[in-house]
Amino acid sequence: MTTRRSFLSAFAATAAMPAFSAPLGDCRLKVGIVSDTHLSPPEVHNSQGAINMFKRVITFFRDQKVDAIMIAGDLTNGGRAAELQKTADCWKEVFGSIDAGPVKVFVTGNHEHNYAKDAPEVWQEIFGEPWSPFFIKEVKGYSFVGAHWAAWRNEKSFRAFLNANRAKLAGGKPFFFAQHAHPQNTCYGTWTWHQADGGPTHKVLADWPNAVAFSGHTHYSITDQRSVWQGAFTSLGTASLRWLSLPSGRENGKGFKSIGHRMSDVASDYGGAQGMLMNVYDDYMVFERWDFSRQEKLGDDWKVPVLRGKNDQRTYSFASRTEKSSAPEFPEGAELKLKLHKGRNPKKEPEDQIILTFPTAVSPDDLSRVMDYEVCAELYSADVVLPWRMKRVYQTGFTRNPRHVTPTQSCIFGIGELPPPPFRFRVTPRNSFGKCGKSLFLYQRKPFIEDPSTKGKK
């Protein structure tokens, strides 16, 4: 049983490990960053666990002596005053009063806007500060800008707000911006929910290379290296403290709605509550990625350079990190194996299936860790190879620290999905930037199940 004491002790032990051997100078600012906490009274949506987790996480941030705590939207499930109050109640329990503790950088998300309109009216009563579409707060000489849900869609107002605060925001220091939806074409690129919800933020912030944007909404795991992006500015996805998600289209993800899938969702299987601890130095921001539900870091820290001009080198651009990453590879001697299985198809009907298993591919570093595998049944004849049925499967344990990755992976095919023999299976490992290692092959020359009409015939 995990107690509060053991939980925080484990945090402290891991947090004490140095992120880098090279000195970075003095840490100027420390910020705890979470999103999508989705709190409600305990009887609503079985929220007691989420309440307990939020209290544990802000206690960890308190003990790390953070200067600010950011929640990048979706503080609640339904946006009502009683739900917003749960965030304030947890804060008071940890810090003593709503006015005590680190600076609060809280913005609303779609769950505050779409389901109820209480937030603007009760914000000051609950959090002790006025609500306005945009706000700016100063913390140890650094500026934090917040935009509540949908405010960023008003390009003219957003641009005017930043320009009105140019004296605070311009210069050699980064400023930090929070909105709930990802700015378009950042973080996971176009793989985000309601990409239009990001509004014109990307166009506005393009004039501010020192802007560092934080956003949630997708619930996507920050084990994916594309959670941090540098282009005209810097943008980071903040995952979720309540539950995780992964982009759809994989057999063990959400699948394609029109096709369905035969495997369980790895994000649901492994759950998780993720967030970050940001340490700001003169020239770098170091992001510790945390799995708060398992009391451990998710992988190597991100040492992200501060951008000060449009010509600065973007070492965290997708192109730069793709080039730096290595293709994952299967261990020497790895083989594909098959076994027959009585399972169910996406319609939950009984089905004869093939389970294809293979050893987990390995990567030389955290940047290159395996995200998924491309698994294909291919027709082949002489020099012609034609894909028949292609699938993608996430690496099990992808949403967790790499030490939790299982030694073998699998993919399931229904017998009816496969071509008539002869054909072959091909499995290719991929990292999150799409770099592919060498494939494994298995050739199938006989039917898996004998046709009753040919039984006993020669």
C-alpha positions as CSV (number, residue, x, y, z in Angstrom):
1,M,0.0,0.0,0.0
2,T,1.3,3.4,-1.0
3,T,1.2,5.9,1.8
4,R,1.7,9.7,1.5
5,R,5.1,9.4,3.2
6,S,6.4,6.6,0.9
7,F,5.0,8.5,-2.2
8,L,6.8,11.7,-1.3
9,S,10.0,9.8,-0.2
10,A,10.2,8.1,-3.6
11,F,9.7,11.5,-5.3
12,A,12.5,13.1,-3.3
13,A,14.9,10.2,-4.0
14,T,14.4,10.5,-7.7
15,A,14.3,14.2,-7.8
16,A,17.7,14.4,-6.1
17,M,19.4,12.8,-9.1
18,P,21.3,15.3,-11.3
19,A,19.7,15.7,-14.7
20,F,23.0,16.7,-16.4
21,S,26.7,16.5,-15.6
22,A,27.5,19.9,-17.1
23,P,26.7,22.9,-14.8
24,L,23.8,25.1,-15.9
25,G,24.3,27.9,-13.5
26,D,21.8,29.0,-10.9
27,C,18.2,27.9,-11.2
28,R,16.2,31.1,-11.6
29,L,12.7,29.7,-11.4
30,K,10.9,26.4,-10.6
31,V,7.4,25.7,-11.8
32,G,5.1,22.7,-11.4
33,I,3.0,22.0,-14.5
34,V,-0.1,19.8,-14.8
35,S,-3.3,19.8,-16.9
36,D,-6.7,18.1,-17.1
37,T,-7.0,17.5,-13.4
38,H,-10.8,17.0,-13.8
39,L,-11.8,17.3,-10.2
40,S,-15.4,16.9,-8.9
41,P,-16.9,16.2,-5.5
42,P,-16.0,12.6,-4.6
43,E,-19.4,11.1,-5.5
44,V,-19.2,12.5,-9.0
45,H,-17.3,10.5,-11.6
46,N,-15.6,8.5,-8.8
47,S,-13.4,11.5,-8.2
48,Q,-11.9,10.7,-4.8
49,G,-8.8,9.2,-6.4
50,A,-8.3,12.2,-8.6
51,I,-8.6,14.5,-5.5
52,N,-6.1,12.5,-3.6
53,M,-3.7,12.5,-6.6
54,F,-4.0,16.3,-7.0
55,K,-3.2,16.8,-3.3
56,R,-0.2,14.5,-3.5
57,V,1.2,16.2,-6.6
58,I,0.9,19.8,-5.3
59,T,2.4,18.6,-2.0
60,F,5.4,17.3,-4.1
61,F,5.6,20.7,-5.8
62,R,5.5,22.4,-2.4
63,D,8.3,20.3,-1.2
64,Q,10.3,21.0,-4.3
65,K,9.8,24.7,-3.4
66,V,8.3,25.7,-6.7
67,D,7.6,29.4,-7.4
68,A,4.4,28.8,-9.4
69,I,2.0,26.0,-10.2
70,M,0.3,25.9,-13.6
71,I,-2.9,24.0,-14.5
72,A,-3.4,24.2,-18.3
73,G,-7.1,23.8,-18.3
74,D,-9.9,21.4,-17.5
75,L,-9.8,21.8,-13.7
76,T,-13.2,20.2,-13.5
77,N,-15.5,17.6,-15.2
78,G,-18.5,20.0,-15.5
79,G,-17.3,23.5,-14.8
80,R,-19.6,24.1,-11.9
81,A,-18.8,26.1,-8.8
82,A,-18.8,23.0,-6.5
83,E,-16.2,21.4,-8.8
84,L,-14.0,24.4,-9.0
85,Q,-14.2,24.5,-5.2
86,K,-12.5,21.1,-5.0
87,T,-9.3,22.6,-6.5
88,A,-9.4,25.4,-3.9
89,D,-10.1,23.0,-1.1
90,C,-7.1,20.9,-2.0
91,W,-4.9,24.0,-2.3
92,K,-6.0,25.2,1.2
93,E,-5.3,21.8,2.7
94,V,-1.7,21.8,1.3
95,F,-0.8,25.5,1.6
96,G,-3.0,26.7,4.4
97,S,-5.1,29.2,2.5
98,I,-6.0,30.1,-1.1
99,D,-3.7,33.1,-0.9
100,A,-0.7,31.1,0.4
101,G,1.7,29.0,-1.5
102,P,3.2,29.4,-5.0
103,V,1.7,31.7,-7.6
104,K,-1.4,30.1,-9.2
105,V,-1.4,30.0,-13.0
106,F,-4.8,28.4,-13.8
107,V,-6.7,28.6,-17.0
108,T,-10.1,27.2,-17.9
109,G,-10.6,24.5,-20.6
110,N,-13.5,23.2,-22.5
111,H,-14.9,21.4,-19.5
112,E,-15.3,24.7,-17.8
113,H,-16.8,26.3,-20.9
114,N,-18.9,23.7,-22.6
115,Y,-20.8,22.2,-19.7
116,A,-21.4,25.2,-17.4
117,K,-20.9,28.9,-17.4
118,D,-20.2,29.3,-13.7
119,A,-16.4,29.9,-13.9
120,P,-16.2,33.6,-14.7
121,E,-18.8,34.5,-12.0
122,V,-17.4,32.4,-9.2
123,W,-13.7,32.6,-10.0
124,Q,-12.8,35.5,-7.6
125,E,-14.9,34.0,-4.8
126,I,-13.2,30.6,-5.1
127,F,-9.6,31.6,-6.1
128,G,-9.3,35.1,-4.6
129,E,-8.5,36.8,-7.9
130,P,-10.6,38.4,-10.7
131,W,-11.4,36.4,-13.9
132,S,-10.6,38.0,-17.3
133,P,-10.1,36.4,-20.7
134,F,-6.4,37.1,-20.6
135,F,-4.1,37.8,-17.6
136,I,-0.5,38.3,-16.8
137,K,1.4,37.5,-13.6
138,E,5.0,38.2,-12.6
139,V,7.0,35.5,-10.8
140,K,10.7,36.3,-9.8
141,G,11.1,38.5,-12.8
142,Y,9.5,36.1,-15.3
143,S,6.1,36.7,-16.9
144,F,3.2,34.2,-17.1
145,V,0.4,34.9,-19.6
146,G,-2.8,32.9,-19.4
147,A,-5.8,32.7,-21.8
148,H,-9.0,31.1,-20.7
149,W,-10.9,28.7,-23.0
150,A,-11.7,30.2,-26.4
151,A,-10.3,33.6,-25.6
152,W,-7.3,32.9,-27.8
153,R,-9.6,32.5,-30.8
154,N,-9.9,36.3,-30.9
155,E,-6.7,37.0,-32.7
156,K,-7.1,40.8,-32.5
157,S,-7.6,40.9,-28.8
158,F,-4.9,38.4,-28.1
159,R,-2.3,40.3,-30.2
160,A,-3.4,43.6,-28.6
161,F,-3.0,42.1,-25.1
162,L,0.6,40.9,-25.8
163,N,1.5,44.2,-27.4
164,A,0.1,46.1,-24.4
165,N,2.5,44.2,-22.2
166,R,5.5,44.3,-24.5
167,A,7.7,46.0,-21.9
168,K,7.3,43.0,-19.7
169,L,7.4,40.3,-22.3
170,A,10.1,41.4,-24.8
171,G,13.8,40.8,-24.1
172,G,16.2,38.0,-23.4
173,K,14.0,36.1,-20.9
174,P,11.4,33.6,-21.9
175,F,7.8,34.2,-21.0
176,F,5.4,31.4,-20.3
177,F,1.9,31.1,-21.9
178,A,-0.9,28.7,-20.9
179,Q,-4.0,27.8,-22.9
180,H,-5.9,24.6,-22.9
181,A,-5.8,23.5,-26.6
182,H,-2.5,23.0,-28.4
183,P,-1.5,25.8,-30.8
184,Q,-2.0,24.5,-34.3
185,N,0.8,22.4,-35.8
186,T,2.8,22.2,-32.6
187,C,3.5,19.3,-30.1
188,Y,1.9,16.3,-31.8
189,G,1.5,18.3,-35.0
190,T,-1.9,17.7,-36.6
191,W,-2.6,14.7,-34.3
192,T,-4.6,16.6,-31.8
193,W,-8.2,16.8,-30.9
194,H,-10.1,19.7,-32.5
195,Q,-7.0,21.2,-34.0
196,A,-9.1,24.3,-34.9
197,D,-9.6,24.9,-31.1
198,G,-6.0,26.1,-31.0
199,G,-7.1,29.2,-32.8
200,P,-4.7,31.7,-34.2
201,T,-2.3,31.4,-31.3
202,H,0.5,30.0,-33.5
203,K,0.2,33.1,-35.7
204,V,0.3,35.5,-32.8
205,L,3.1,33.8,-30.9
206,A,5.2,33.6,-34.1
207,D,6.2,37.2,-33.4
208,W,7.5,36.2,-30.0
209,P,10.4,33.7,-30.2
210,N,10.8,33.8,-26.5
211,A,7.3,32.6,-25.9
212,V,7.0,29.1,-24.3
213,A,3.4,27.7,-24.6
214,F,1.9,25.0,-22.5
215,S,-1.3,23.2,-23.4
216,G,-3.3,20.1,-22.4
217,H,-6.7,18.9,-23.9
218,T,-5.4,15.9,-25.8
219,H,-4.4,13.9,-22.6
220,Y,-1.5,12.6,-24.8
221,S,1.3,11.0,-22.9
222,I,4.5,13.0,-22.6
223,T,6.6,9.9,-23.2
224,D,6.1,10.8,-26.9
225,Q,9.1,13.0,-27.8
226,R,6.9,15.1,-30.0
227,S,5.4,16.6,-26.9
228,V,8.0,19.4,-27.1
229,W,8.3,21.5,-30.3
230,Q,10.4,24.4,-31.3
231,G,9.6,26.5,-34.4
232,A,8.8,30.2,-34.3
233,F,8.4,29.7,-30.6
234,T,8.5,26.8,-28.1
235,S,5.4,24.7,-27.3
236,L,4.9,21.8,-24.9
237,G,2.0,19.4,-24.3
238,T,1.3,18.8,-20.6
239,A,-0.4,15.4,-20.7
240,S,-3.1,14.8,-18.0
241,L,-3.3,14.2,-14.3
242,R,-6.6,12.3,-14.5
243,W,-6.2,9.9,-17.4
244,L,-4.0,9.4,-20.4
245,S,-4.7,9.0,-24.1
246,L,-2.7,8.2,-27.3
247,P,-3.4,9.1,-30.9
248,S,-5.8,6.6,-32.5
249,G,-5.3,4.2,-35.4
250,R,-3.4,1.5,-33.5
251,E,-4.8,-1.9,-32.8
252,N,-4.0,-1.5,-29.1
253,G,-5.0,2.2,-29.1
254,K,-8.4,3.6,-29.9
255,G,-8.4,2.0,-33.3
256,F,-10.3,3.4,-36.3
257,K,-14.0,3.9,-35.5
258,S,-15.1,2.3,-38.8
259,I,-12.9,-0.8,-38.3
260,G,-12.5,-1.4,-34.6
261,H,-9.7,-3.3,-33.1
262,R,-9.0,-6.7,-31.4
263,M,-6.6,-5.6,-28.7
264,S,-7.0,-3.6,-25.5
265,D,-6.0,0.1,-25.3
266,V,-2.5,0.3,-23.9
267,A,-3.2,3.8,-22.5
268,S,-6.2,2.5,-20.6
269,D,-4.3,-0.6,-19.4
270,Y,-1.5,1.4,-18.0
271,G,-3.3,4.5,-16.9
272,G,-1.1,7.1,-15.4
273,A,-1.0,10.7,-14.1
274,Q,1.6,12.8,-15.8
275,G,3.0,16.3,-15.4
276,M,6.3,18.2,-15.4
277,L,8.6,20.1,-13.1
278,M,10.3,23.0,-15.0
279,N,13.6,24.4,-13.8
280,V,14.5,27.7,-15.6
281,Y,18.2,28.7,-16.1
282,D,19.6,31.7,-18.0
283,D,19.9,29.8,-21.2
284,Y,17.9,26.6,-20.8
285,M,14.7,25.2,-19.4
286,V,15.0,21.7,-18.0
287,F,11.8,19.7,-17.9
288,E,11.5,16.7,-15.6
289,R,8.7,14.5,-16.9
290,W,6.9,12.7,-14.1
291,D,4.6,9.7,-13.8
292,F,3.0,10.7,-10.6
293,S,0.9,7.6,-10.2
294,R,4.1,5.5,-10.1
295,Q,6.4,7.9,-8.2
296,E,9.0,8.0,-10.9
297,K,10.4,10.0,-13.8
298,L,9.2,9.0,-17.3
299,G,12.7,9.2,-18.9
300,D,15.5,11.7,-19.5
301,D,14.9,15.3,-18.8
302,W,14.5,17.7,-21.7
303,K,17.1,20.4,-21.8
304,V,15.4,23.0,-24.0
305,P,17.3,26.1,-25.0
306,V,15.7,29.5,-24.5
307,L,14.9,31.2,-27.8
308,R,15.7,34.9,-28.1
309,G,15.5,35.5,-31.8
310,K,14.2,34.1,-35.1
311,N,17.6,33.0,-36.1
312,D,18.4,31.0,-33.0
313,Q,19.1,27.3,-33.5
314,R,16.0,25.2,-32.9
315,T,17.6,22.1,-31.3
316,Y,14.1,20.9,-30.3
317,S,12.5,21.2,-33.7
318,F,11.0,18.0,-35.1
319,A,13.5,18.0,-37.9
320,S,16.5,18.4,-35.7
321,R,15.4,15.8,-33.2
322,T,14.5,13.4,-36.0
323,E,18.0,13.7,-37.4
324,K,19.5,13.2,-34.0
325,S,17.4,10.1,-33.1
326,S,18.3,6.6,-34.0
327,A,16.2,3.9,-35.5
328,P,15.2,1.2,-33.0
329,E,16.3,-2.3,-33.9
330,F,15.4,-5.8,-33.0
331,P,17.9,-7.8,-31.0
332,E,20.2,-10.2,-32.8
333,G,18.4,-13.5,-33.5
334,A,14.9,-12.1,-33.0
335,E,12.1,-14.1,-34.6
336,L,8.4,-13.8,-35.3
337,K,6.2,-16.5,-33.8
338,L,2.6,-17.4,-34.4
339,K,-0.2,-19.2,-32.5
340,L,-3.8,-19.9,-33.2
341,H,-6.3,-18.3,-30.8
342,K,-10.1,-18.3,-30.3
343,G,-10.9,-14.7,-29.9
344,R,-13.6,-12.1,-30.8
345,N,-13.7,-9.7,-33.7
346,P,-14.5,-5.9,-33.2
347,K,-18.2,-6.8,-33.3
348,K,-17.5,-9.1,-30.3
349,E,-18.4,-12.2,-32.4
350,P,-16.3,-15.4,-32.0
351,E,-13.4,-15.5,-34.4
352,D,-10.4,-17.7,-35.2
353,Q,-7.3,-15.5,-34.8
354,I,-3.6,-15.5,-35.2
355,I,-1.5,-13.9,-32.5
356,L,1.8,-12.7,-33.9
357,T,4.5,-12.2,-31.2
358,F,8.0,-10.8,-31.5
359,P,10.8,-9.5,-29.2
360,T,10.8,-5.9,-28.1
361,A,13.0,-3.7,-30.2
362,V,15.7,-1.7,-28.4
363,S,16.8,1.9,-28.7
364,P,20.2,3.5,-27.8
365,D,18.6,6.4,-25.9
366,D,15.4,7.9,-24.6
367,L,15.0,10.1,-27.7
368,S,14.9,7.1,-29.9
369,R,12.6,4.8,-27.8
370,V,10.2,2.7,-29.7
371,M,6.7,4.1,-30.0
372,D,5.0,1.5,-32.2
373,Y,5.4,-1.2,-34.7
374,E,4.1,-1.5,-38.3
375,V,2.8,-5.0,-38.8
376,C,1.8,-6.1,-42.3
377,A,0.5,-9.2,-44.0
378,E,2.0,-9.1,-47.5
379,L,1.4,-11.0,-50.7
380,Y,4.7,-11.8,-52.4
381,S,5.7,-13.4,-55.7
382,A,9.2,-13.2,-57.1
383,D,10.1,-9.5,-57.1
384,V,6.6,-8.3,-56.3
385,V,5.4,-7.5,-52.8
386,L,2.0,-6.1,-52.2
387,P,0.6,-5.1,-48.8
388,W,-2.7,-6.9,-48.0
389,R,-3.5,-5.9,-44.4
390,M,-1.4,-3.4,-42.5
391,K,-1.7,-2.6,-38.8
392,R,0.1,-0.5,-36.2
393,V,0.5,-1.5,-32.5
394,Y,1.9,0.6,-29.7
395,Q,4.8,-0.7,-27.7
396,T,3.3,-1.9,-24.4
397,G,4.5,0.3,-21.6
398,F,5.0,3.2,-24.0
399,T,3.2,5.5,-21.5
400,R,5.5,4.6,-18.7
401,N,9.2,4.7,-17.8
402,P,11.1,2.5,-20.3
403,R,12.0,0.0,-17.5
404,H,8.3,-1.1,-17.6
405,V,8.4,-2.2,-21.3
406,T,7.6,-5.9,-21.7
407,P,10.1,-8.2,-23.3
408,T,7.7,-9.3,-26.1
409,Q,5.1,-7.5,-28.2
410,S,2.1,-8.8,-30.1
411,C,-0.4,-8.1,-32.8
412,I,-3.7,-10.0,-33.5
413,F,-5.1,-10.8,-36.9
414,G,-8.4,-12.4,-37.6
415,I,-8.0,-15.3,-40.0
416,G,-10.4,-13.6,-42.4
417,E,-8.1,-10.6,-42.6
418,L,-5.2,-12.6,-44.0
419,P,-4.5,-13.4,-47.7
420,P,-4.4,-16.9,-49.0
421,P,-0.9,-18.5,-48.7
422,P,1.8,-18.1,-49.6
423,F,2.3,-14.7,-48.0
424,R,4.5,-13.2,-45.3
425,F,4.3,-11.1,-42.2
426,R,6.5,-8.1,-41.8
427,V,7.2,-6.3,-38.5
428,T,9.0,-2.9,-38.4
429,P,9.9,-0.9,-35.2
430,R,9.4,2.9,-35.3
431,N,10.3,5.7,-33.0
432,S,8.0,8.7,-32.4
433,F,9.6,10.6,-35.2
434,G,8.9,7.8,-37.7
435,K,12.4,6.4,-38.0
436,C,12.2,2.7,-38.8
437,G,14.6,-0.1,-37.9
438,K,15.2,-3.3,-39.9
439,S,12.1,-5.5,-40.3
440,L,11.5,-9.1,-39.2
441,F,9.8,-11.5,-41.7
442,L,7.9,-14.7,-41.3
443,Y,6.7,-16.7,-44.4
444,Q,3.5,-18.6,-44.4
445,R,3.1,-21.3,-47.0
446,K,0.2,-23.3,-45.7
447,P,-3.3,-22.4,-44.5
448,F,-3.7,-21.9,-40.7
449,I,-7.0,-23.8,-40.7
450,E,-7.7,-26.7,-43.0
451,D,-10.6,-26.3,-45.4
452,P,-13.2,-29.0,-44.4
453,S,-14.1,-29.5,-48.1
454,T,-10.5,-30.6,-48.8
455,K,-10.1,-32.8,-45.8
456,G,-8.7,-36.3,-46.7
457,K,-8.1,-35.3,-50.3
458,K,-4.7,-35.4,-52.0
